[in-house]
Amino acid sequence: MGVYDEQVDVYFRDAHLPHDALYKAGGVGAGVACRVITRQPDELTEFGGTQLVRATTLVDVRIAEVAAPREGDSFVVGATTYTVAGAPRRDAERLVWTCGCRGT
């Protein structure tokens, strides 16, 4: 395990930032326990010479915990369900998935 791997583990074990979650393939079933970090950054999009700002919801999860999330899968964090919308992306080191989601 390299230094970057260790730092990712520390990040996901932090007492304040990550959340306990259940990952549900296809959005159904009992789910698999994992730790996630949710973010809601604004995204800037250009359209017809106009800049639009829209809210997004991103869920980060370690690849060691969820090997291959797909569109339609979900993460349940407390009373909120985040449904994966679109193709998840891996970080450069292939340790973390970032999933664009819709929260309900």
N, C-alpha and C positions, 0 to 999 in steps of 0.2 A: 504494500500500500504506500502510495506516494504522499507527499506533503499536501497536494491539492485534494486528494481523496480524504485525508484526515480533516482538512478544513471544512469540506462539505459535510462530513459527519458531525463536526462540532456545530455547524450552522443549523443542521436539522435536529440536534439534541438540545438546542437553546431552550431555556424555560419560558421565553416570552414571544418569540417570533413564529415558530411552527405551531401547527394544530394537529391533534389526533384526528384521523379521518378514517372512513371506510371507502375503499375503492370497489366499485361495482361494475364489472364488465357488462356492457350492454345496458347498464343502469338498473339491473335486476339482481336478485340473489342476496345472500347473507352479507357478502362483501369481505374484503381482505383489509386488515388493519394496516395503516401506513401513517406517515407524518407528512404534512404538506405545508407549504408556505403560500398564502394567498396575497395577491397584489391587485390593485385597481388603478393602474396608471391611465392618464389620458393619452390618446393616440391622435396624432396630427395627420390628416389626409388632404391631399390636393385634389380638387374636382373643378374642372372648368375655370381655372384661374383663381378659385376661391379655396381658402384653407378652412377645413372643418375639423373641429375638435370633438372627439367622442370618447366616452368612458369605455374602458375594457376591464375584463376580469381575467387574471392569469393565475393558474395554480401550478406550483413547482412541486415535483415529487422525485425522489431518488429512483433511478433505474433499478437499483438493487431491490427496491420494494415493489415497483410496478414495472414489469419488463416491457410491455408494449401497449400503452393506452391508445384508444382509438376514438374517433368521433362517435358520439352516442353513449360512451361510458360515463360514469359519474363518480364524484367524490362527495361524500356526505360529511359535513363538518358541523357538529351540533345540530341545529334545526335547519341548516341551509344545505341544499343540494346544488352542486356545481356540475353541469352537464358539459362534456367536452364538445366543442363546436369547431370543427376543422382539424387539420393534421397537427398533432403535437410535434414540437421541435426539441432536439437534444442540444445540450451545451457542447462546447468545443472538446471537452474531455470525455464526453459520453457518460456522464455520471448523473445528470439531472434532466428530466423531461420538463418542458414548459408547455402547458396546455391552455389554449384560449378557451374560455368557458362562458356559459350563461348561468347566472345564479337564480335559484328559485327558493 
